[in-house]
C-alpha cells in the first residue's frame, strides 16, 4: 500500500523521495520563457514586465535524493549552467522508482528526461510537478 504525501514545497518532495521504499531518481527540466514570434504588442508589453511568454526547456538533470542537499543546492548548481539573460523560471520534477536495492539507471533516467523535455516543449506537462525559483509548487493552467 502506497501512502500519499502532500507536497507543499520542494523539501517535501525531497523528504518523500528519501523515505520511499524503492530507491528513487529525481528528474528535473528547467524551463525559461520566450516571447513567441507572432506575439501581439500587448503580449510584448506583458513579457517586458516579466509576465507571459511560452515555456521553453533550457537544461535538464537527474539526481539521486542523497546527491541533493536542498532546493537551495539545486538552485546554486543550476546557476552554473544558466545562459546570461536566460534564467530558468520553473523546474519541472518527476521521480523514477527503482527497486529497494537499486535506483533506476542513468539510461532509464535519460529516456524519461527526453520525454519530459518534449512535454515541456509541447505544453503537455501535467504529469510533472513544477516549482518556482523559491521552491514552491506552481499550479499551471
N, CA, C and O atoms as a DFTB+ gen file, in Angstrom:
564 C
 N C O
     1  1       0.834      -1.171       0.000
     2  2       0.000       0.000       0.000
     3  2       0.884       1.241       0.000
     4  3       1.809       1.352       0.805
     5  1       0.604       2.150      -0.881
     6  2       1.364       3.379      -1.019
     7  2       0.683       4.496      -0.241
     8  3      -0.528       4.686      -0.359
     9  1       1.450       5.233       0.553
    10  2       0.908       6.351       1.300
    11  2       1.171       7.613       0.498
    12  3       2.306       7.871       0.096
    13  1       0.123       8.407       0.261
    14  2       0.282       9.656      -0.475
    15  2       0.880      10.711       0.442
    16  3       0.485      10.843       1.600
    17  1       1.827      11.450      -0.086
    18  2       2.462      12.526       0.646
    19  2       2.056      13.833       0.008
    20  3       2.114      13.982      -1.212
    21  1       1.645      14.777       0.829
    22  2       1.307      16.097       0.302
    23  2       2.604      16.868       0.086
    24  3       3.456      16.944       0.971
    25  1       2.733      17.435      -1.103
    26  2       3.936      18.177      -1.458
    27  2       3.596      19.667      -1.445
    28  3       2.915      20.167      -2.341
    29  1       4.080      20.372      -0.415
    30  2       3.852      21.809      -0.292
    31  2       5.106      22.624      -0.554
    32  3       5.063      23.854      -0.575
    33  1       6.226      21.933      -0.756
    34  2       7.493      22.598      -1.054
    35  2       8.429      21.567      -1.677
    36  3       8.167      20.365      -1.634
    37  1       9.508      22.048      -2.248
    38  2      10.495      21.149      -2.826
    39  2      11.077      20.240      -1.753
    40  3      11.340      19.064      -2.002
    41  1      11.276      20.786      -0.563
    42  2      11.845      19.970       0.513
    43  2      10.925      18.815       0.880
    44  3      11.407      17.755       1.278
    45  1       9.588      18.996       0.755
    46  2       8.658      17.882       0.957
    47  2       8.911      16.781      -0.070
    48  3       8.904      15.595       0.262
    49  1       9.133      17.183      -1.313
    50  2       9.433      16.221      -2.377
    51  2      10.717      15.458      -2.057
    52  3      10.777      14.238      -2.205
    53  1      11.715      16.172      -1.628
    54  2      13.000      15.553      -1.306
    55  2      12.852      14.566      -0.144
    56  3      13.399      13.464      -0.192
    57  1      12.123      14.955       0.887
    58  2      11.890      14.041       2.024
    59  2      11.138      12.791       1.577
    60  3      11.478      11.678       1.980
    61  1      10.112      12.978       0.740
    62  2       9.325      11.837       0.262
    63  2      10.197      10.884      -0.549
    64  3      10.101       9.667      -0.389
    65  1      11.043      11.427      -1.417
    66  2      11.918      10.583      -2.239
    67  2      12.916       9.813      -1.371
    68  3      13.212       8.650      -1.643
    69  1      13.421      10.455      -0.348
    70  2      14.391       9.794       0.534
    71  2      13.755       8.694       1.368
    72  3      14.418       7.712       1.703
    73  1      12.479       8.845       1.707
    74  2      11.831       7.865       2.581
    75  2      11.081       6.780       1.819
    76  3      10.520       5.873       2.433
    77  1      11.063       6.858       0.504
    78  2      10.335       5.886      -0.313
    79  2      10.976       4.510      -0.191
    80  3      12.198       4.390      -0.092
    81  1      10.153       3.486      -0.199
    82  2      10.651       2.108      -0.070
    83  2      11.581       1.761      -1.230
    84  3      12.653       1.195      -1.014
    85  1      11.182       2.093      -2.453
    86  2      12.036       1.850      -3.611
    87  2      12.989       3.033      -3.778
    88  3      12.631       4.178      -3.505
    89  1      14.205       2.736      -4.231
    90  2      15.186       3.799      -4.498
    91  2      14.655       4.688      -5.607
    92  3      14.064       4.201      -6.571
    93  1      14.861       5.976      -5.474
    94  2      14.332       6.965      -6.402
    95  2      15.456       7.672      -7.148
    96  3      16.587       7.771      -6.671
    97  1      15.115       8.150      -8.310
    98  2      15.972       9.081      -9.048
    99  2      15.075      10.251      -9.391
   100  3      14.020      10.071      -9.999
   101  1      15.488      11.450      -9.004
   102  2      14.704      12.648      -9.272
   103  2      15.139      13.253     -10.603
   104  3      16.330      13.337     -10.904
   105  1      14.158      13.670     -11.387
   106  2      14.405      14.210     -12.724
   107  2      13.960      15.664     -12.759
   108  3      12.903      16.003     -12.228
   109  1      14.755      16.520     -13.379
   110  2      14.482      17.952     -13.402
   111  2      14.646      18.518     -14.811
   112  3      15.660      18.290     -15.472
   113  1      13.644      19.250     -15.255
   114  2      13.742      20.015     -16.504
   115  2      13.521      21.473     -16.128
   116  3      12.446      21.848     -15.661
   117  1      14.533      22.279     -16.334
   118  2      14.477      23.705     -16.033
   119  2      13.954      24.430     -17.269
   120  3      14.448      24.231     -18.378
   121  1      12.946      25.272     -17.058
   122  2      12.314      25.962     -18.183
   123  2      12.353      27.467     -17.971
   124  3      12.168      27.973     -16.864
   125  1      12.599      28.157     -19.070
   126  2      12.527      29.613     -19.085
   127  2      11.342      30.029     -19.932
   128  3      10.528      29.198     -20.334
   129  1      11.254      31.302     -20.195
   130  2      10.175      31.792     -21.046
   131  2      10.757      32.584     -22.211
   132  3      11.796      33.236     -22.100
   133  1      10.050      32.500     -23.323
   134  2      10.399      33.272     -24.514
   135  2       9.131      33.897     -25.055
   136  3       8.022      33.430     -24.793
   137  1       9.311      34.933     -25.794
   138  2       8.193      35.583     -26.456
   139  2       8.008      34.938     -27.822
   140  3       8.963      34.862     -28.596
   141  1       6.795      34.470     -28.139
   142  2       6.599      33.863     -29.458
   143  2       6.767      34.906     -30.566
   144  3       6.511      36.092     -30.357
   145  1       7.198      34.453     -31.742
   146  2       7.424      35.347     -32.872
   147  2       6.182      36.150     -33.232
   148  3       6.281      37.318     -33.609
   149  1       5.007      35.524     -33.117
   150  2       3.761      36.170     -33.536
   151  2       3.084      36.931     -32.392
   152  3       1.876      37.161     -32.435
   153  1       3.850      37.321     -31.375
   154  2       3.280      37.999     -30.208
   155  2       2.673      39.350     -30.587
   156  3       3.189      40.077     -31.436
   157  1       1.575      39.650     -29.932
   158  2       0.902      40.941     -30.131
   159  2       1.657      42.012     -29.340
   160  3       2.469      41.688     -28.474
   161  1       1.390      43.281     -29.637
   162  2       2.020      44.349     -28.845
   163  2       1.697      44.236     -27.348
   164  3       2.553      44.517     -26.508
   165  1       0.472      43.829     -27.013
   166  2       0.099      43.664     -25.609
   167  2       0.911      42.543     -24.957
   168  3       1.370      42.676     -23.822
   169  1       1.083      41.439     -25.688
   170  2       1.879      40.326     -25.168
   171  2       3.336      40.754     -24.980
   172  3       3.980      40.378     -24.000
   173  1       3.840      41.533     -25.917
   174  2       5.224      42.021     -25.807
   175  2       5.391      42.917     -24.575
   176  3       6.402      42.845     -23.876
   177  1       4.408      43.742     -24.327
   178  2       4.460      44.631     -23.163
   179  2       4.426      43.828     -21.865
   180  3       5.203      44.096     -20.948
   181  1       3.529      42.843     -21.784
   182  2       3.444      41.991     -20.590
   183  2       4.755      41.231     -20.379
   184  3       5.233      41.093     -19.253
   185  1       5.325      40.740     -21.482
   186  2       6.575      39.987     -21.385
   187  2       7.695      40.890     -20.874
   188  3       8.522      40.460     -20.070
   189  1       7.724      42.133     -21.336
   190  2       8.736      43.082     -20.875
   191  2       8.604      43.347     -19.378
   192  3       9.575      43.719     -18.720
   193  1       7.392      43.153     -18.843
   194  2       7.158      43.343     -17.405
   195  2       7.358      42.042     -16.620
   196  3       7.100      41.995     -15.417
   197  1       7.818      40.989     -17.302
   198  2       8.094      39.725     -16.627
   199  2       6.924      38.773     -16.566
   200  3       6.940      37.839     -15.764
   201  1       5.905      38.978     -17.389
   202  2       4.729      38.113     -17.397
   203  2       4.554      37.496     -18.776
   204  3       5.011      38.040     -19.782
   205  1       3.881      36.348     -18.803
   206  2       3.531      35.712     -20.071
   207  2       4.712      35.047     -20.749
   208  3       5.725      34.746     -20.118
   209  1       4.564      34.823     -22.046
   210  2       5.566      34.110     -22.823
   211  2       5.237      32.631     -22.887
   212  3       4.248      32.178     -22.310
   213  1       6.064      31.891     -23.585
   214  2       5.893      30.441     -23.681
   215  2       7.074      29.770     -22.977
   216  3       8.197      30.274     -22.996
   217  1       6.792      28.623     -22.357
   218  2       7.835      27.884     -21.658
   219  2       8.725      27.154     -22.642
   220  3       8.247      26.544     -23.599
   221  1      10.027      27.223     -22.398
   222  2      10.998      26.513     -23.219
   223  2      11.998      25.804     -22.300
   224  3      12.510      26.407     -21.357
   225  1      12.276      24.527     -22.573
   226  2      13.264      23.824     -21.746
   227  2      14.655      24.401     -21.992
   228  3      15.041      24.650     -23.135
   229  1      15.393      24.608     -20.924
   230  2      16.738      25.177     -21.014
   231  2      17.819      24.159     -20.676
   232  3      18.888      24.157     -21.286
   233  1      17.541      23.299     -19.707
   234  2      18.520      22.295     -19.285
   235  2      17.793      21.236     -18.471
   236  3      16.684      21.461     -17.987
   237  1      18.427      20.088     -18.327
   238  2      17.833      19.018     -17.526
   239  2      18.940      18.233     -16.825
   240  3      20.096      18.222     -17.245
   241  1      18.533      17.576     -15.737
   242  2      19.484      16.796     -14.948
   243  2      18.699      15.783     -14.124
   244  3      17.519      15.978     -13.834
   245  1      19.370      14.705     -13.755
   246  2      18.781      13.766     -12.803
   247  2      19.709      13.662     -11.608
   248  3      20.926      13.808     -11.725
   249  1      19.105      13.406     -10.451
   250  2      19.862      13.311      -9.201
   251  2      19.262      12.223      -8.330
   252  3      18.045      12.045      -8.297
   253  1      20.109      11.504      -7.631
   254  2      19.636      10.646      -6.558
   255  2      19.302      11.567      -5.385
   256  3      19.982      12.575      -5.194
   257  1      18.286      11.252      -4.602
   258  2      17.927      12.136      -3.489
   259  2      19.093      12.432      -2.546
   260  3      19.203      13.538      -2.017
   261  1      19.954      11.448      -2.339
   262  2      21.086      11.673      -1.441
   263  2      22.163      12.567      -2.052
   264  3      23.057      13.027      -1.342
   265  1      22.089      12.814      -3.345
   266  2      23.040      13.722      -4.001
   267  2      22.599      15.179      -3.894
   268  3      23.323      16.085      -4.307
   269  1      21.422      15.398      -3.345
   270  2      20.844      16.733      -3.317
   271  2      20.551      17.125      -1.878
   272  3      19.681      16.543      -1.229
   273  1      21.270      18.096      -1.396
   274  2      21.129      18.550      -0.015
   275  2      19.807      19.280       0.211
   276  3      19.133      19.062       1.218
   277  1      19.438      20.158      -0.743
   278  2      18.252      21.000      -0.560
   279  2      17.910      21.668      -1.894
   280  3      18.637      21.539      -2.879
   281  1      16.791      22.379      -1.896
   282  2      16.429      23.140      -3.091
   283  2      17.460      24.230      -3.357
   284  3      17.809      24.481      -4.511
   285  1      17.946      24.875      -2.311
   286  2      18.966      25.913      -2.493
   287  2      20.198      25.354      -3.190
   288  3      20.799      26.029      -4.027
   289  1      20.575      24.132      -2.853
   290  2      21.729      23.498      -3.505
   291  2      21.443      23.263      -4.987
   292  3      22.327      23.451      -5.824
   293  1      20.219      22.855      -5.319
   294  2      19.842      22.662      -6.725
   295  2      19.891      23.986      -7.472
   296  3      20.378      24.041      -8.602
   297  1      19.398      25.044      -6.862
   298  2      19.422      26.374      -7.494
   299  2      20.870      26.809      -7.730
   300  3      21.211      27.276      -8.816
   301  1      21.719      26.655      -6.711
   302  2      23.131      27.050      -6.873
   303  2      23.785      26.292      -8.020
   304  3      24.500      26.879      -8.832
   305  1      23.538      24.991      -8.083
   306  2      24.127      24.195      -9.164
   307  2      23.585      24.638     -10.522
   308  3      24.341      24.743     -11.487
   309  1      22.292      24.894     -10.598
   310  2      21.688      25.286     -11.880
   311  2      22.240      26.613     -12.378
   312  3      22.365      26.817     -13.586
   313  1      22.573      27.518     -11.461
   314  2      23.078      28.827     -11.856
   315  2      24.405      28.727     -12.602
   316  3      24.748      29.618     -13.379
   317  1      25.146      27.659     -12.372
   318  2      26.414      27.457     -13.075
   319  2      26.199      27.212     -14.568
   320  3      27.109      27.414     -15.372
   321  1      24.974      26.770     -14.940
   322  2      24.703      26.383     -16.318
   323  2      23.730      27.320     -17.026
   324  3      23.450      27.137     -18.210
   325  1      23.217      28.315     -16.319
   326  2      22.295      29.263     -16.940
   327  2      23.045      30.141     -17.935
   328  3      24.189      30.538     -17.714
   329  1      22.369      30.425     -19.023
   330  2      22.926      31.332     -20.020
   331  2      22.632      32.765     -19.590
   332  3      21.568      33.023     -19.028
   333  1      23.538      33.696     -19.838
   334  2      23.277      35.094     -19.471
   335  2      21.980      35.592     -20.131
   336  3      21.751      35.381     -21.322
   337  1      21.159      36.241     -19.343
   338  2      19.914      36.791     -19.863
   339  2      18.813      35.774     -20.084
   340  3      17.742      36.128     -20.578
   341  1      19.049      34.507     -19.728
   342  2      18.019      33.484     -19.918
   343  2      17.922      32.592     -18.674
   344  3      18.276      31.414     -18.716
   345  1      17.436      33.174     -17.562
   346  2      17.305      32.371     -16.343
   347  2      16.123      31.419     -16.444
   348  3      15.175      31.666     -17.190
   349  1      16.188      30.343     -15.695
   350  2      15.021      29.461     -15.636
   351  2      13.999      30.068     -14.691
   352  3      14.352      30.756     -13.734
   353  1      12.725      29.804     -14.972
   354  2      11.638      30.336     -14.140
   355  2      10.913      29.230     -13.383
   356  3      10.410      29.443     -12.279
   357  1      10.866      28.048     -13.990
   358  2      10.231      26.890     -13.368
   359  2      11.135      25.685     -13.542
   360  3      11.878      25.585     -14.518
   361  1      11.063      24.773     -12.585
   362  2      11.714      23.483     -12.752
   363  2      10.626      22.426     -12.631
   364  3       9.934      22.342     -11.617
   365  1      10.486      21.622     -13.680
   366  2       9.527      20.525     -13.689
   367  2      10.207      19.303     -13.100
   368  3      11.338      18.980     -13.462
   369  1       9.525      18.627     -12.198
   370  2      10.137      17.500     -11.496
   371  2       9.320      16.228     -11.686
   372  3       8.107      16.261     -11.891
   373  1      10.025      15.117     -11.611
   374  2       9.408      13.793     -11.616
   375  2      10.332      12.876     -10.830
   376  3      11.518      13.160     -10.663
   377  1       9.776      11.783     -10.354
   378  2      10.565      10.777      -9.648
   379  2      10.422       9.460     -10.390
   380  3       9.328       9.082     -10.811
   381  1      11.518       8.784     -10.540
   382  2      11.559       7.492     -11.203
   383  2      11.935       6.458     -10.147
   384  3      12.956       6.599      -9.474
   385  1      11.112       5.420     -10.000
   386  2      11.346       4.403      -8.972
   387  2      12.165       3.246      -9.507
   388  3      12.017       2.824     -10.654
   389  1      13.029       2.748      -8.645
   390  2      13.780       1.541      -8.942
   391  2      13.273       0.409      -8.062
   392  3      12.068       0.187      -7.946
   393  1      14.197      -0.293      -7.451
   394  2      13.845      -1.367      -6.514
   395  2      14.329      -0.950      -5.125
   396  3      14.940       0.106      -4.962
   397  1      14.052      -1.783      -4.137
   398  2      14.518      -1.478      -2.784
   399  2      16.043      -1.427      -2.725
   400  3      16.610      -0.705      -1.904
   401  1      16.706      -2.188      -3.590
   402  2      18.167      -2.265      -3.553
   403  2      18.857      -1.364      -4.565
   404  3      20.025      -1.022      -4.381
   405  1      18.163      -0.972      -5.634
   406  2      18.846      -0.258      -6.710
   407  2      17.978       0.849      -7.290
   408  3      16.798       0.652      -7.581
   409  1      18.592       2.018      -7.450
   410  2      17.920       3.156      -8.088
   411  2      17.865       2.918      -9.595
   412  3      18.637       2.114     -10.117
   413  1      16.970       3.596     -10.296
   414  2      16.941       3.488     -11.760
   415  2      18.294       3.889     -12.358
   416  3      19.024       4.699     -11.787
   417  1      18.607       3.317     -13.494
   418  2      19.899       3.574     -14.140
   419  2      19.919       4.952     -14.802
   420  3      18.885       5.596     -14.982
   421  1      21.126       5.378     -15.156
   422  2      21.278       6.629     -15.903
   423  2      20.533       6.553     -17.236
   424  3      19.913       7.529     -17.660
   425  1      20.595       5.386     -17.899
   426  2      19.897       5.223     -19.185
   427  2      18.388       5.352     -19.012
   428  3      17.719       5.986     -19.828
   429  1      17.851       4.749     -17.948
   430  2      16.420       4.883     -17.672
   431  2      16.058       6.351     -17.468
   432  3      15.056       6.833     -17.999
   433  1      16.873       7.050     -16.703
   434  2      16.619       8.467     -16.427
   435  2      16.702       9.290     -17.708
   436  3      15.876      10.178     -17.922
   437  1      17.684       9.011     -18.565
   438  2      17.842       9.766     -19.813
   439  2      16.608       9.645     -20.697
   440  3      16.176      10.628     -21.298
   441  1      16.043       8.457     -20.778
   442  2      14.845       8.250     -21.597
   443  2      13.685       9.096     -21.092
   444  3      12.984       9.735     -21.876
   445  1      13.488       9.095     -19.783
   446  2      12.379       9.856     -19.214
   447  2      12.653      11.351     -19.319
   448  3      11.734      12.126     -19.581
   449  1      13.893      11.769     -19.119
   450  2      14.225      13.184     -19.257
   451  2      13.942      13.685     -20.672
   452  3      13.443      14.797     -20.847
   453  1      14.253      12.878     -21.675
   454  2      13.959      13.281     -23.072
   455  2      12.459      13.471     -23.263
   456  3      12.030      14.419     -23.922
   457  1      11.654      12.566     -22.685
   458  2      10.191      12.717     -22.774
   459  2       9.724      13.965     -22.035
   460  3       8.827      14.668     -22.502
   461  1      10.325      14.238     -20.893
   462  2       9.953      15.438     -20.140
   463  2      10.272      16.703     -20.921
   464  3       9.461      17.629     -20.952
   465  1      11.431      16.757     -21.550
   466  2      11.805      17.925     -22.351
   467  2      10.787      18.129     -23.474
   468  3      10.339      19.252     -23.706
   469  1      10.424      17.061     -24.164
   470  2       9.421      17.159     -25.228
   471  2       8.073      17.610     -24.680
   472  3       7.370      18.390     -25.322
   473  1       7.712      17.126     -23.498
   474  2       6.444      17.522     -22.881
   475  2       6.426      19.019     -22.583
   476  3       5.410      19.680     -22.799
   477  1       7.523      19.551     -22.096
   478  2       7.589      20.995     -21.830
   479  2       7.485      21.766     -23.145
   480  3       6.800      22.786     -23.210
   481  1       8.153      21.293     -24.181
   482  2       8.091      21.961     -25.489
   483  2       6.666      22.027     -26.022
   484  3       6.274      23.022     -26.632
   485  1       5.893      20.973     -25.795
   486  2       4.544      20.909     -26.360
   487  2       3.462      21.359     -25.382
   488  3       2.288      21.417     -25.745
   489  1       3.844      21.676     -24.152
   490  2       2.868      22.111     -23.162
   491  2       2.102      20.972     -22.513
   492  3       1.087      21.206     -21.856
   493  1       2.570      19.741     -22.685
   494  2       1.900      18.562     -22.123
   495  2       2.621      18.124     -20.854
   496  3       3.106      16.996     -20.772
   497  1       2.692      19.004     -19.873
   498  2       3.494      18.741     -18.687
   499  2       2.665      18.489     -17.431
   500  3       3.176      18.649     -16.323
   501  1       1.420      18.107     -17.573
   502  2       0.551      17.924     -16.408
   503  2       1.007      16.766     -15.506
   504  3       0.605      16.710     -14.344
   505  1       1.818      15.862     -16.003
   506  2       2.290      14.732     -15.198
   507  2       3.462      15.112     -14.287
   508  3       3.899      14.304     -13.467
   509  1       3.968      16.334     -14.429
   510  2       5.153      16.750     -13.693
   511  2       4.796      17.848     -12.700
   512  3       3.846      18.602     -12.908
   513  1       5.556      17.929     -11.637
   514  2       5.319      18.917     -10.599
   515  2       6.270      20.094     -10.806
   516  3       7.483      19.943     -10.662
   517  1       5.728      21.265     -11.142
   518  2       6.594      22.426     -11.334
   519  2       6.806      23.199     -10.024
   520  3       5.898      23.328      -9.202
   521  1       8.010      23.699      -9.861
   522  2       8.358      24.557      -8.732
   523  2       8.930      25.859      -9.273
   524  3       9.580      25.875     -10.318
   525  1       8.682      26.955      -8.553
   526  2       9.294      28.222      -8.927
   527  2      10.693      28.306      -8.319
   528  3      11.149      27.350      -7.691
   529  1      11.365      29.415      -8.493
   530  2      12.744      29.569      -8.011
   531  2      12.830      29.651      -6.497
   532  3      13.925      29.617      -5.935
   533  1      11.679      29.761      -5.824
   534  2      11.664      29.770      -4.364
   535  2      11.395      28.386      -3.787
   536  3      11.333      28.230      -2.567
   537  1      11.232      27.373      -4.648
   538  2      10.979      26.021      -4.179
   539  2       9.529      25.757      -3.828
   540  3       9.219      24.790      -3.132
   541  1       8.636      26.617      -4.309
   542  2       7.216      26.457      -4.046
   543  2       6.536      25.841      -5.265
   544  3       6.848      26.216      -6.395
   545  1       5.610      24.901      -5.056
   546  2       4.894      24.312      -6.184
   547  2       4.044      25.378      -6.889
   548  3       3.526      26.301      -6.261
   549  1       3.921      25.224      -8.191
   550  2       3.166      26.164      -9.020
   551  2       2.057      25.413      -9.718
   552  3       2.263      24.316     -10.237
   553  1       0.889      26.005      -9.727
   554  2      -0.241      25.430     -10.467
   555  2      -0.333      26.155     -11.810
   556  3      -0.482      27.376     -11.855
   557  1      -0.245      25.404     -12.885
   558  2      -0.312      25.989     -14.230
   559  2      -1.667      25.741     -14.845
   560  3      -2.317      24.729     -14.583
   561  1      -2.082      26.685     -15.669
   562  2      -3.336      26.484     -16.413
   563  2      -4.545      27.080     -15.823
   564  3      -5.633      26.956     -16.385
